[in-house]
Every structure is written in C-alpha cells, then in structure tokens.
Amino acid sequence: MRVMLSIALIMCTQAVSTTVRAQDWGVMYDKSWVRYLYPQDEQKWWWDNDWWDDGRLAIPVNHEVSVEEVSYRSDDGEVPAYLFRPKTAGLYPGVFFQHGRRGMDDLTLRHPRRLAARGFVVLAPDLWFARFVDKFPIGHDPAVELDAARGIEFLVSLPYISSDRICVVSHTRGGYITLKALVTHGKQDREVACWVSYYPHLQDPNAAEPMQIYKYAPEAEDLKVPALIFFGEHEQYQRHRPIIFVYELLKQKRRDIRLIVYPGVGRGFDFRPRHVRTFADDLAAKDAMMRTAAFIRRHLE
C-alpha cells in the first residue's frame, strides 16, 4: 500500500510540475508534442467583430494568372525559374517563393500560382535543377542559399513590381534556404520586407541528428523582418520542436513573429493530393493562403 501511495504521489507531483511548465508557455499539454491551446488562441488576435457581430466576411482577391519560364544569373550559372503574374495589367507586390525538399513539381507549383491569383508577382526558382540535385535530397548544398539570394535580387529588378522590396514565402527546407538568404546574405537589410514559411526546416540539414531535434539554426536568432509561420498539430516532433524554440526566442527579442498551428492536419496540408487530402487540409490551406496574402500586403502596400 505504501508503495502504491508513493507511486501515486510521484505521478501527481510530476503532473503538477508539467502543468506549471505548460502554463509558463501559455499552453496546456496532454502529450509533450500536442497542444490543445495553440499560440493563436493565447490572445485571440484573430477575433473579427465584423464577422461576429454583423456576419461580414472578407472578400478574397482573385486574378487569372499567366506563367512564363525565365532564368537569372547566379555566381556560376543560370537558375531556371517560373514567373507567375496576374493577367490584368498593372504593378503588383513581389513574392519570392522557395520550394522545399520535394523540389519543383506539379504539386509544388500550385502554391506560387495561388499566390499570384491573390494579386502578386511571384518568382519560383528551381534550385535543384540548377545544381543537378535529385528530388528529396538528404544533404544540403550551401550554394543554393546564394542562388536564392540572387533570385530575390532578380525579382526586385523586374518592372512588374510595385515597390523596391518584396516578401518571401517558403515551405519545408525552403524555410532554411531563405533564412540563410535573408540573414547570411543580407537580403533582409534592403530587399525583403517579410518572411512567411510553412512547416519550415529551421536547422542546417547537414547538422548531426541531435541538432535536428534539440537545436535550431543560429541564424534564426538574427531574423529581423516580420515573420509568419504555419504548421499542423500532427507535424513531426523533430520539426515541431525547433519551430517552437525559434518562435519563443524571437518573441522574447520582441520581434514581429506570429505562429499559427492548424488542428487536425500534419505536413504538406497545402499540397496534399486529392486521394489523401482531407477536409481539414483544405480548410488549413485556404486559411493560410488568405492570411499570407493579408500579411504580405500589410508589409508591402
């Protein structure tokens, strides 16, 4: 009986300790990697009185989109890219889209097209093709970071852009590549006004396995532009943990950063194909696209 009481006391003590730590984070846990109160619910910044009181919904911006294949010069070669633009004549804010590990394929290309349909000029380079990298690479070639930086410069130089700064959107490993382009190659100092990333890899892919789980790329500490990050509650733990660390760190530094965790979805909710797609995936993808467009406009218009 004493043994059982001792075990029960230990379990209760651990539960209280865990709750205190969770409250310090502003979240409550059932498992260490699952949140029931997500960051967006701490202060309910998403609350909309126009909708709640009067039933008014924001009207999406929709454009027909044209696409052309272009290329730009990096230090030792040409980088092929797709340029998406609204068909309606005029100047539009610029967005640099960086693909992740899967590379540039039919599923990935839907993302820059959707951005352009919101009223942006979107440059989407194929860094793997430029460097003869196979799809889904394990290792990381630092040369692609410079290729991304050069792509940002190229986009800013185009005559279709409405301002001298652009925003960056990425997913998976594209998050790390663009982080390096902004911080290491200085693109956040002049050309880039904001950074958006879906479930970003925020660690050097060449770092040792423990670093992938317990640490993040030190460059993240120097990200200064406003940032918006999305991921699903069922994201892999080794991706979830560094994102949370970076979010908490940049909040402490009083940087402009927002993290949105979508319940019921995991990796790839923005491009999961029809045969595996869920209703939750679609809700998350549409909401993230609308919030991305509003975030970019706020910083470019």
N, C-alpha and C positions, 0 to 999 in steps of 0.2 A: 504493500500500500504506500509506504514512504517513497519507494522508487517511482511509483506511478505519479504521486503528487509532485515529486521533484521534476519529473519529465514535463508534467503539465505546466509547472511554474516556469520552467525554462522556455517552453513554447510560447507562453503568454508574454514573457519578457521580450522575446525576440519579436513577437507581433507588435508590441508597443513600440519597440525600437524602430522597426521597419516603418510604422505609421508616422512616427516623428520625422524620419528622414524624408518620407514621401511628402509630408506636409511642408517641409522646408522647400521642396521642389515645386510646391503648388499642385501636386498631382497625387492621386491615390492608386495603389497598385494591387493587383491580385497576383500577378507574376512580374518579375523584375523587368520584362521587356514589353509588357502590355499596360497601356494607360486607359483609365476609364474617364478621367478628367483630363482632356488634352490641352495643349498650350493655348489654343484659340478659345477655350472656354474659361480660362482663368479670369479674364476681364471682359469677355463677350464683346470685343471690338467690332464683331460682325453684325451687331444688332442694327436693324434697319426700321426706324419708326415709320417711314413711308409705306413699307410693306405691312408692318404690324398693325398700324392704325388705319391706313387708308387702302391697303391692298394693292399698292402700286409696285410694279416690278421694273427693274432696269431693262431697257431695250438693247439687245445685242447689236453691235455693228457688224454688217455682213457685206463683203465685197466679192465679186468674181475675181479670180486670181489668174495671172499669167505666170509662166515659169520659163526661164531660159538657162542654158548651161553657159557658165563663164569660167574664168580662171584668173588667178592672181599670182604674183611672183613672191616666193619666199626666198630665203637666202641662197638655196642651192637647187631650186627647181620650181616648177609650176604646180599649183594646188588647184585641182578642179573643184567647182562649186556650183550649186544651184541658186539662182536668184529668183525669189518669189515676189511679185508685186501686185497690188490691186490694179485691175484693168482701167478703172476710172483715172483719167489724167490728173496729175497734181503731185505735190510733195507730201511724203509721209514719214513718220518716225522710223528710224532704222533699228533692226534687231539682228544680232548675230546669233545663229543657232548652232550649237556644237553637239554632234552625236556622241553616243557612248560606245561601249564595247561592241555592240552588235554591228556597228558601222552604219553606213547609209544604204538602206534598202527601202522597199515599198512601204513597210510599216513605219519606219522612222521618218520618211519623207512626208507623211501625213501631218506631222507636228509643225514644221515650218509653213506648210500650206495653210493650216488652220490659223496660225499667227498672222499670215498675210491677209487672210479673209477678215481679220479684225481691223485691218487698215494700217498695216506696217509693210515696209520693205525689208525682206528677210534674206540674209545671205547664209547658206548652209554648205560649208565646205566638206569634202570627203577626204579627211586626213589620212585614213587608212590607205585609200587608193594612191594618194600622192607619195606615200612612204613604202608601198608594196607590203603592207601589213595585212595579214589574214583577218577574217572576221572573228570576233570574240578573242582578241589576244589576251594572253596571261600577263606577259611582261609589258613594260611601258618604255617607249622611246621618247626621251625628253625633247627631241627635235620637234615633235608635234605641238609642243607648247608655244614655240616661236611661230610655227605655221598658223596657229590660232591668233596670235598677236598680230601677225601680218594681215590676216583676214579682217580683223577689226579695223585696221588702218585702211584697207581697201574699201570696206563698206562706208566708212566715214567720207571717203573721197568721191563717192558716187553722186551724180547730180540729182538723183531722185529723193535724196534725204532732206528732211525739213529742218534739221538742226546739226550742229557740229559735234554732237555727242549721240551715242547710241546705247542700247541696253543689250545685255547678254542673257540668253536662255539656253539651258543645257539639261542633260539627264545622265545618270549613272557616271561613267568615267569622264564624260564631258564636263562634269562639275569640277573635277580635279584639274583638267586641262585648262579650263577657263579661269579657275582660281590662280593658277600659275601665270597665265597670260596677264591677268589684272595686277597681281602683286609682284611677281618676279620680273615681268617685262614692262611694268609700269603703266599698263593701259587704263587703270582706274584713275590715274593722275590727270588725264586730259580727255581721252576719247569715250570712256564708259561712265554712264550715269547710274546704272543699277544692274543687279545680278540676280537672276532667277534660276533655280535648279530643282529638278525633280529627282528625288531619292539619290542625291549626289554621293559619289565616292570621294570622301574628304581625306584621303590618305594616299601617299605615294604607292602605286600598285607594286613597286619593286621592294617595298619595305617588308621586313620579316612578319610572319603571321601574327605574333602577339601585338605588333604595332597596328595591324589592321583592326584589331578588336578593342584595344585599350587606349589607343592614342589617335591623334589626328595630325594632318599635315601642319607644320608650324606656320606656314604661310597664311593659314586661316586667321591667325591672330591679327594679321595686318590688313584684313579685308575692311575697307573703309566705306565703300559705296553702299547704299541701301540694298538689302538682300531679302529675298523671299524664297522659302524652301518648302517643298511639298514631299510627303511620303505617306504610305499607308500603314495602318496599325500592324499589319502582318508582314511588314518589311523584315528582312533578315537581321538578326541581332547584331552581327558584326558591321552592318551598315547603319542601323538604328543608333547604336551607342555613340559613335563619333559625331554623328549629326547633332545629337542632343548636347554633347560636350561643347561643340562649336557654338551652338545656339546659346547655351547658358553663358559661355565665355564672352561672346560679343554683347549680350545683354548687360553683363557686368561692366563692360567697357563703354556702355551707353551708346552702342552703335545701333543704327536703324536696321533691325532684323526681325523678320516675322516667320514663324514656323507653323505650318498647318498639317495636322495628321488626320487623314481620312479614315474613319471607322469602316471595317469590313472589306478593305482592299489590301493588296500587297504590291510587290514590284511590278512595274510595267502597266499600271492601270490606264495610262494614257494611250497605249498602243496594242494592248492585248487583242488578238483577232477574234472574230465572231464565234468560232467554235468553242472558245474557252472564256469568252467575255461574259461578265456578269452585269446585272443592273447597277450594282454598287460601283463597278469600274466606270461605267458610263456617266453616272452622276458625278463621281470624283473628277473625271477627265474634263467634263464640261464646266464644272465649277472652277477648277484650276485654270482653265483657259480664260474664263471671264475675269478671274482675279489677276491673272498675269497681265492681261490687256489693260486693266484699270491701273495696275501698279506701274506699268511702263509709261502709260500716258501721264500719270501724275508726275513722273520724273523727266519727261521729255517735252511735254507741251506747256 
